Structures are given as structure tokens and as C-alpha cells.
Amino acid sequence: MYNTIVIGAGQAGLAMGYYLTQSNSNFLILDKGNNIGQVWRSRYDSLTLFTPRMYSSLPGLTLEGDAQGFPTKEEIALYLETYAAKFKLPIQLETEVLKVAHNKDIFSVETNKGILTARNIVMATGPFHHKYIPHFAENLSCDVIQLHSSEYNNPSQLKPGNVLVIGGGNSGAQIAVELSGTKNTFLSVSQKLRFLPLKVGGKSIFWWFDKLGILKATNTSSIGKKIQQNGDPIFGFELKKAIKECEVTLNEKVINIEKTHVFFKDNTKLQVDNIIWATGFKQMYSWLDIDIYNKKGTIKHRRGVTSIRGLYFLGLPWQYKRGSSLLQGVGEDAKYIMNHINS
């Protein structure tokens, strides 16, 4: 019997472990991966964060290097490994959670290595583990190479010919720019792109966001609601430059696919050889045998605290602030949940 079981040993799970260690709690962190930082290492080779090192640290350990510089994925993976070792966090790897049930204030966690029990469960798997691909992708010919952005590593995975990147977020932007160096590249977006510089006056734009109070805006504040409504801009001007120089061709939203042809909202179409789905992720907890969803199909919680006593979520987008699902903000939410567990 554990006081707390944390499911997921990514940045959210490690931050939770840090605070549980501080409170001398009897806890265990479970993760199905083979090593810490595995998710980061599996992302595309050229991935670089757009948040600087000064906003990419977990509580208790500063990420080394130029504070205003931008870390690579390998740097973050190594940092998470170092973090887990420094605080001697009790982590059980290669452990897949098959089912979580709740009975009389006790949680039963069924895994591929047996059954564990706990008084509290912290779901720290985050939002980035179940890829989202539109249903009409099934219509795509098997002659077309298609990868989700979480599966893409580098251009060598693709066949000769053009490539269509679908999705106008920062991952889609970075991948499109990289591919434009070797392939005829198209980018499909559902709304007008907005660009912001990575640095202003020699300092990261996130430093300015911090000074202006934007990073402190909560999910219920007027500023927070507006940011959520507008979505993230593209940080940096590499894609803007590539579009201007015709290295990347911009297309409207994809509405259908038939074999090797993709159809766009403006009634145009494109024959494709490769597709990268930079369409994000969806939250799925099929193994959680507890009703946690509201009428909209999203998780019912208040800053990670659910109506089920002892059940918590950590690392969700805008769980409390913009950085809740990122390195920069997950620690604050983890501390809040620890205090709630101890109350």
C-alpha cells in the first residue's frame, strides 16, 4: 500500500516526485518507457525548444547553460535523467498501467507487473501521448508515406517527391522548414498564422512575457481566456521567411483525402507523396475505470483536483496557467497537488 502512486515519469511525474520527496511521502512513480527522457529522445532530430533554459527547469534543479539560449531535445532528456537521479526518485520503468479502479477510498492499479494499491493517484501522463489523426486519413493510398509528428525523426524517412505538413503549430512549422531544404514542401493550416520573435532586445520573448505578467495569467483570467482562444503563435520567423521565399507553399485546411489527392477548404487539391500529421494529441484514459469526464468530453477537475477523493491530474494544457503542460509551469501545479494531498 502506497500513499501515492504517480503514473508517468515525464516532466510532470518527476516534478510531482520532487515535492512528494520533500514531504517524506511513501510513493512510487510508474512509467512504461525503458528510460527517463525516452519521449523527448523519440521526437524529431532537429527539435529545439522555443522556451529558453531559464524557463525550462523543474523545481530544485536549474537547467545548465545560457539562460537565454534554447535547449535541444537531447539536452532536456539528459536533464530529466539527471533530475531523477539527483533526488533519488522511486521510479519503476517498463511498467504499463492496464487498469485503475477505485473502491472505498483505495485505488487499485493493475499493471503488466502485478497489482499495486494506493490512497492517492496522480495522473501525470500529460496530454502528448495519444496522437490525433483525422478519420479521413484512412482514405489515403498506401503508396503515400504518412507519419504523425511524434513519429517523424528526419527527412530520410520519406520517399522521393513532395511533402504536405498538416497543422500550423510550432512543431508543424519547424518540420516544414526543415523539409523545405530538400523537398517541395506544402503546409496546410486551419487559421491565419501569427508570428512572434524568439528574442526582443537580446532577451527571450518569454522573459518579456514574464515581466508583463502574461506567464502569471491563470486559465480563468481575462488574459488567460484570450490567449487560450487565440492559441499559440509561431515563435521565430524561419517559417515566415520560407513562405515568403516560396520554399514552403501555404494551403488552407484539409477537408478530405482520396487516395493520393488531398482536398482543401478553398476547393483546391494536391497530389501528395508524403504527409506529416502535425495535428497534435488527444487525451485518452481508456484504462481508467472511473468516470472523470464532463458533457464536453474533457476531464472534470479544478486545478488538477477531481471530485474523486485522492484522484489528481498533472501536466494538462492550461491546467492552471499556460505553462501547466510544459517544463516552465508544471512544478507550480505539482506543489499545489502535494499540498492538497497533505491537507
C-alpha positions as CSV (number, residue, x, y, z in Angstrom):
1,M,0.0,0.0,0.0
2,Y,1.4,3.3,-1.1
3,N,0.2,6.7,0.0
4,T,0.6,8.0,-3.6
5,I,1.2,6.4,-7.0
6,V,2.2,8.7,-9.8
7,I,1.5,7.4,-13.3
8,G,4.1,8.8,-15.8
9,A,7.8,9.7,-15.3
10,G,8.0,12.6,-17.7
11,Q,8.4,16.2,-16.5
12,A,5.1,16.2,-14.7
13,G,5.7,12.9,-12.8
14,L,9.2,14.0,-11.9
15,A,8.1,17.4,-10.5
16,M,5.4,15.6,-8.5
17,G,8.1,13.2,-7.2
18,Y,10.2,16.1,-6.1
19,Y,7.5,17.5,-3.9
20,L,6.4,14.1,-2.6
21,T,10.1,13.5,-1.6
22,Q,10.1,16.9,0.2
23,S,7.0,15.8,2.3
24,N,8.5,12.3,3.1
25,S,5.6,10.6,1.4
26,N,5.5,6.9,0.7
27,F,5.1,6.9,-3.1
28,L,6.1,5.3,-6.4
29,I,6.3,6.6,-10.0
30,L,5.3,4.2,-12.8
31,D,6.3,4.6,-16.4
32,K,6.0,2.2,-19.4
33,G,9.2,3.5,-21.0
34,N,12.6,1.9,-20.9
35,N,14.4,5.0,-19.6
36,I,13.8,8.5,-18.3
37,G,13.5,11.1,-21.1
38,Q,12.5,8.5,-23.7
39,V,9.6,10.5,-25.1
40,W,11.9,13.5,-25.7
41,R,14.6,11.3,-27.4
42,S,11.9,9.9,-29.7
43,R,10.9,13.3,-31.2
44,Y,12.3,14.6,-34.4
45,D,16.1,15.1,-34.5
46,S,16.1,18.8,-35.0
47,L,13.7,19.7,-32.2
48,T,14.7,22.7,-30.2
49,L,12.5,24.3,-27.6
50,F,11.2,27.8,-28.2
51,T,11.3,28.5,-24.4
52,P,14.7,29.4,-23.1
53,R,16.6,27.5,-20.5
54,M,15.6,30.0,-17.8
55,Y,12.0,28.8,-18.2
56,S,12.8,25.1,-18.9
57,S,13.7,23.9,-15.4
58,L,11.8,21.8,-12.9
59,P,11.8,22.7,-9.2
60,G,15.0,22.2,-7.3
61,L,17.4,21.9,-10.3
62,T,18.4,24.6,-12.8
63,L,19.0,23.6,-16.4
64,E,22.6,24.5,-17.0
65,G,23.8,26.6,-20.0
66,D,23.0,30.1,-21.4
67,A,19.8,31.2,-19.6
68,Q,18.6,33.0,-22.7
69,G,19.5,30.1,-25.0
70,F,17.2,27.4,-26.3
71,P,17.8,23.8,-25.3
72,T,17.7,20.8,-27.6
73,K,15.6,17.7,-27.1
74,E,18.7,15.6,-26.1
75,E,19.6,18.3,-23.5
76,I,16.1,18.0,-22.0
77,A,16.2,14.2,-22.0
78,L,19.6,14.2,-20.2
79,Y,18.3,16.8,-17.7
80,L,15.3,14.7,-16.8
81,E,17.6,11.7,-16.2
82,T,19.9,13.8,-14.0
83,Y,16.9,15.2,-12.1
84,A,15.5,11.7,-11.3
85,A,18.9,10.6,-10.1
86,K,19.7,13.7,-8.0
87,F,16.5,13.4,-6.0
88,K,16.6,9.6,-5.9
89,L,13.1,9.3,-7.1
90,P,11.5,5.9,-6.7
91,I,10.7,5.1,-10.4
92,Q,9.6,1.7,-11.8
93,L,10.2,1.6,-15.5
94,E,8.8,-0.8,-18.1
95,T,5.6,-0.8,-16.2
96,E,2.4,-0.4,-18.3
97,V,-0.8,0.6,-16.4
98,L,-3.6,-1.6,-17.7
99,K,-6.4,-0.5,-15.3
100,V,-7.0,1.8,-12.4
101,A,-10.1,1.2,-10.3
102,H,-11.4,2.9,-7.1
103,N,-13.2,1.3,-4.2
104,K,-13.8,2.8,-0.7
105,D,-11.0,5.4,-0.9
106,I,-8.4,2.9,-2.2
107,F,-7.1,2.8,-5.7
108,S,-6.1,-0.5,-7.4
109,V,-3.5,-0.2,-10.1
110,E,-3.3,-3.2,-12.4
111,T,0.0,-3.3,-14.4
112,N,1.9,-5.7,-16.6
113,K,4.0,-6.5,-13.4
114,G,1.2,-7.0,-11.0
115,I,-1.4,-5.1,-8.9
116,L,-0.5,-2.1,-6.7
117,T,-2.7,-0.1,-4.3
118,A,-2.6,3.5,-3.1
119,R,-4.6,6.1,-1.3
120,N,-3.8,8.7,-3.9
121,I,-3.3,8.6,-7.7
122,V,-1.6,11.4,-9.7
123,M,-2.2,11.0,-13.4
124,A,1.0,12.6,-14.8
125,T,1.0,11.2,-18.3
126,G,0.3,14.6,-19.8
127,P,-1.5,15.5,-23.0
128,F,1.1,14.3,-25.5
129,H,0.7,10.5,-25.6
130,H,-2.2,9.7,-27.9
131,K,-1.7,11.0,-31.4
132,Y,-4.6,12.6,-33.2
133,I,-5.1,12.0,-36.9
134,P,-8.4,12.9,-38.7
135,H,-10.6,9.9,-39.7
136,F,-10.3,10.7,-43.5
137,A,-6.6,9.6,-43.3
138,E,-7.9,6.1,-43.8
139,N,-8.7,7.1,-47.4
140,L,-5.0,7.7,-48.1
141,S,-3.3,5.4,-50.6
142,C,-0.7,3.0,-49.2
143,D,1.7,4.5,-51.8
144,V,1.8,7.7,-49.8
145,I,4.1,7.8,-46.7
146,Q,2.3,9.3,-43.7
147,L,3.7,9.9,-40.3
148,H,2.5,11.7,-37.2
149,S,4.8,14.4,-36.0
150,S,5.6,12.2,-33.0
151,E,6.9,9.5,-35.4
152,Y,8.9,11.8,-37.6
153,N,12.6,11.9,-37.0
154,N,14.2,13.3,-40.1
155,P,13.7,13.6,-43.9
156,S,15.3,10.2,-44.6
157,Q,12.0,8.6,-43.5
158,L,10.2,10.0,-46.5
159,K,10.1,8.8,-50.2
160,P,11.1,10.9,-53.2
161,G,8.6,13.6,-54.2
162,N,6.7,16.4,-52.4
163,V,5.5,16.5,-48.8
164,L,2.5,18.1,-47.1
165,V,2.7,19.0,-43.5
166,I,-0.8,19.3,-41.9
167,G,-1.0,21.5,-38.9
168,G,0.1,25.1,-38.2
169,G,1.6,24.8,-34.7
170,N,5.2,25.2,-33.7
171,S,6.1,21.5,-34.4
172,G,4.5,21.7,-37.9
173,A,6.3,25.0,-38.6
174,Q,9.7,23.6,-37.5
175,I,9.2,20.4,-39.5
176,A,8.0,22.2,-42.6
177,V,11.1,24.5,-42.6
178,E,13.4,21.5,-42.2
179,L,11.8,19.6,-45.0
180,S,11.8,22.6,-47.3
181,G,15.6,22.3,-47.5
182,T,15.3,19.0,-49.5
183,K,11.7,18.7,-50.7
184,N,8.9,20.6,-52.4
185,T,7.0,21.4,-49.2
186,F,3.4,22.4,-48.6
187,L,1.9,23.4,-45.3
188,S,-1.9,23.2,-44.5
189,V,-3.2,25.4,-41.7
190,S,-6.8,25.9,-40.4
191,Q,-6.3,29.6,-39.4
192,K,-4.1,32.6,-40.2
193,L,-0.6,32.2,-38.9
194,R,0.7,34.6,-36.3
195,F,4.4,35.0,-35.8
196,L,6.4,36.3,-32.8
197,P,10.1,36.8,-32.4
198,L,12.1,34.4,-30.3
199,K,14.1,37.3,-28.8
200,V,13.5,41.0,-28.4
201,G,16.3,43.3,-27.4
202,G,18.6,40.3,-26.8
203,K,16.3,38.6,-24.4
204,S,13.8,35.8,-24.9
205,I,10.3,36.9,-25.6
206,F,9.3,34.7,-22.6
207,W,11.4,37.0,-20.4
208,W,9.2,39.9,-21.6
209,F,6.1,37.8,-21.1
210,D,7.2,37.2,-17.5
211,K,7.8,40.9,-16.9
212,L,4.5,41.8,-18.4
213,G,2.7,39.3,-16.2
214,I,1.5,37.2,-19.1
215,L,3.1,34.0,-17.8
216,K,1.3,34.5,-14.5
217,A,-2.2,34.7,-16.2
218,T,-4.5,31.9,-15.0
219,N,-6.9,29.9,-17.1
220,T,-9.9,31.9,-15.7
221,S,-8.4,35.4,-16.0
222,S,-9.4,37.6,-18.9
223,I,-5.8,37.5,-20.3
224,G,-5.7,33.7,-19.9
225,K,-9.0,33.2,-21.7
226,K,-8.0,35.4,-24.6
227,I,-4.7,33.5,-25.0
228,Q,-6.5,30.2,-25.0
229,Q,-9.0,31.4,-27.5
230,N,-6.3,32.6,-29.9
231,G,-3.9,29.7,-29.5
232,D,-0.1,29.7,-29.6
233,P,1.6,31.8,-32.2
234,I,4.6,30.5,-34.2
235,F,7.8,31.5,-32.4
236,G,10.5,32.7,-34.7
237,F,10.4,33.9,-38.3
238,E,12.0,30.9,-40.1
239,L,8.7,29.7,-41.5
240,K,7.6,33.2,-42.4
241,K,10.8,33.6,-44.4
242,A,10.4,30.2,-46.1
243,I,6.9,31.1,-47.2
244,K,8.0,34.5,-48.5
245,E,10.8,32.9,-50.5
246,C,8.4,30.2,-51.8
247,E,10.3,27.4,-50.1
248,V,7.1,26.4,-48.3
249,T,3.7,26.7,-50.0
250,L,0.8,27.6,-47.7
251,N,-2.5,25.8,-48.2
252,E,-5.9,26.1,-46.4
253,K,-7.4,23.4,-44.1
254,V,-7.6,19.8,-45.3
255,I,-11.2,18.7,-45.6
256,N,-10.8,15.3,-47.3
257,I,-8.5,12.8,-48.9
258,E,-8.9,10.4,-51.8
259,K,-6.0,8.0,-52.5
260,T,-3.1,10.3,-53.4
261,H,-5.1,13.6,-53.5
262,V,-5.7,15.9,-50.7
263,F,-8.6,18.4,-50.9
264,F,-8.5,21.8,-49.2
265,K,-11.2,24.1,-47.9
266,D,-10.8,26.5,-50.8
267,N,-11.8,23.7,-53.3
268,T,-8.2,23.2,-54.5
269,K,-6.4,19.8,-54.4
270,L,-2.9,18.5,-54.3
271,Q,-1.4,15.2,-55.3
272,V,1.0,14.1,-52.5
273,D,3.8,11.7,-52.0
274,N,4.3,12.2,-48.2
275,I,2.3,13.6,-45.4
276,I,3.3,14.7,-41.9
277,W,0.4,14.9,-39.5
278,A,1.3,17.7,-37.1
279,T,-2.2,17.6,-35.8
280,G,-1.5,17.2,-32.1
281,F,-2.7,14.8,-29.5
282,K,-5.9,13.8,-27.7
283,Q,-6.5,12.9,-24.1
284,M,-7.4,9.2,-23.6
285,Y,-7.6,7.3,-20.4
286,S,-9.3,4.1,-21.5
287,W,-7.6,2.2,-18.7
288,L,-9.1,4.5,-16.0
289,D,-12.2,2.7,-14.7
290,I,-13.6,5.9,-13.1
291,D,-16.0,8.5,-14.6
292,I,-13.9,11.7,-14.9
293,Y,-15.4,13.4,-18.0
294,N,-17.9,16.2,-18.3
295,K,-20.5,16.7,-21.0
296,K,-17.9,18.2,-23.4
297,G,-15.8,15.1,-23.1
298,T,-13.0,16.8,-21.2
299,I,-11.7,15.9,-17.7
300,K,-13.6,17.3,-14.8
301,H,-11.1,19.0,-12.4
302,R,-10.2,22.2,-10.7
303,R,-6.5,22.8,-11.0
304,G,-5.9,19.1,-11.2
305,V,-8.1,18.2,-8.3
306,T,-11.0,16.0,-9.3
307,S,-14.3,15.2,-7.5
308,I,-13.0,11.7,-6.7
309,R,-11.1,11.9,-3.4
310,G,-7.4,11.1,-4.0
311,L,-7.5,11.3,-7.8
312,Y,-5.4,14.1,-9.4
313,F,-4.2,15.1,-12.8
314,L,-1.0,16.9,-13.6
315,G,0.5,18.3,-16.8
316,L,-2.7,19.1,-18.6
317,P,-2.8,22.1,-21.0
318,W,-3.9,25.2,-19.2
319,Q,-4.5,23.2,-16.0
320,Y,-3.8,26.5,-14.2
321,K,-1.6,28.6,-16.4
322,R,-0.2,28.5,-20.0
323,G,2.9,26.5,-18.8
324,S,1.0,23.8,-17.0
325,S,1.8,21.2,-19.6
326,L,5.4,22.4,-20.1
327,L,8.6,22.4,-18.1
328,Q,8.2,26.0,-17.1
329,G,4.9,25.6,-15.2
330,V,4.4,22.0,-14.1
331,G,6.3,22.5,-10.9
332,E,3.8,25.0,-9.5
333,D,0.9,22.7,-10.2
334,A,2.8,19.8,-8.6
335,K,3.3,21.7,-5.4
336,Y,-0.4,22.6,-5.3
337,I,-1.4,19.0,-5.6
338,M,1.1,17.9,-2.9
339,N,-0.4,20.5,-0.5
340,H,-3.9,19.2,-1.4
341,I,-2.8,15.6,-0.7
342,N,-1.3,16.6,2.6
343,S,-4.3,18.7,3.7
